[in-house]
Amino acid sequence: MEKEKTENDNTSIETLLERAESFGKTSLELYRLKAIEKIATITSDIVSSLILVLCAALFFMMLNVGIALWLGDLLGAAYLGFLIISGVYLLFFVICYVLRERIIKLPIIKSIIEKTL
């Protein structure tokens, strides 16, 4: 009788250990898959954002060349139009540099945190 009880206890412990091991493996696999999903989401967001930025940059570059040539035509010298557009960009650069924490860094940090959590 006692031998039978010991065998049942051993079988119960073995079953419990097997289930715990299976649970651990399943949990590890779940965390791995969640990490892969997060990485894929972040990567696709970055790539799509870069493509949009590239398209917008090309559009604005052509728009600025057109505006610079138009201003140059109005002022009688093409270089004056380009100088005015360059001055506008210099002003934009200074504003972005002064406000870089608020308008560049913080939104990027918040976006990354939201995507990862």
Steps between C-alpha positions, in 0.01 A plus 500: 500500500777739595693413184194583291463838676867582436462411131190724472689786666794454263266488201321815621830683549625390157175615340520829682863551389411412140213750502718769657767441234237514226356821647847656514572410137161630387545825693847549353366440149217749561744771615722429199206533260383823667852643469513406131162667445617821672822506297310443176250775583772750591706413192204536265408833659856627456522387137161645405587827678831522315326447166247773582777737611694433180193573284421815697864614475501458123171688472620789717833514322329542163252746649784707646691505171182621329439770761866608490491531121171689516636741764816540296288585199310760701821652638690487171773254612455126559760493777292743710209256505730221617650727767155585634400132512833420672429771758159349570666162555761654726221651711321163506824327607556744787142453625534119481835511677364711785186286538662162419417343838132585481427453129742222404637293790193467723255395224748239376559366852124483566441322170767239570368439852143463371610253232704287737243489778 
